[in-house]
Amino acid sequence: MGKGDLRTRRGKIYNGSYGKTRPGRVKKKEEGAAKGAPRTRK
């Protein structure tokens, strides 16, 4: 439950990733279709 925990908002900010806890920028038409390659852990 800190910087290393990717399930928390702080962990996502530290890792630079997005998800349920930290939604990224939402596009108007392609909300769910904009899935990129999964990020690797540091």
C-alpha positions in Angstrom: 0.0 0.0 0.0 2.5 2.5 -1.2 4.6 3.5 -4.2 5.3 -0.1 -5.1 1.7 -1.2 -5.0 0.2 -0.9 -8.5 -3.3 -1.4 -7.2 -3.3 2.0 -5.5 -3.5 5.4 -7.1 -0.1 6.4 -5.7 1.5 3.3 -7.1 0.0 4.0 -10.5 1.3 7.6 -10.4 4.8 6.4 -9.4 4.8 3.7 -12.1 3.3 6.0 -14.7 0.4 3.7 -15.6 -3.4 4.0 -15.7 -6.3 1.8 -14.7 -9.4 1.6 -12.7 -8.0 3.5 -9.7 -6.3 6.1 -12.0 -8.2 6.6 -15.2 -6.2 8.0 -18.1 -7.3 10.6 -20.6 -10.7 9.6 -22.0 -11.3 10.0 -25.7 -14.8 11.0 -27.0 -15.6 8.1 -29.3 -13.1 5.3 -28.4 -13.5 4.8 -24.7 -13.1 1.1 -24.3 -11.4 0.4 -27.7 -8.2 2.4 -26.8 -6.3 -0.5 -25.1 -2.5 -0.3 -25.6 0.2 -2.8 -24.8 0.3 -3.7 -21.1 3.1 -1.9 -19.2 5.8 -3.9 -17.5 6.6 -3.5 -13.8 9.7 -1.5 -12.8 
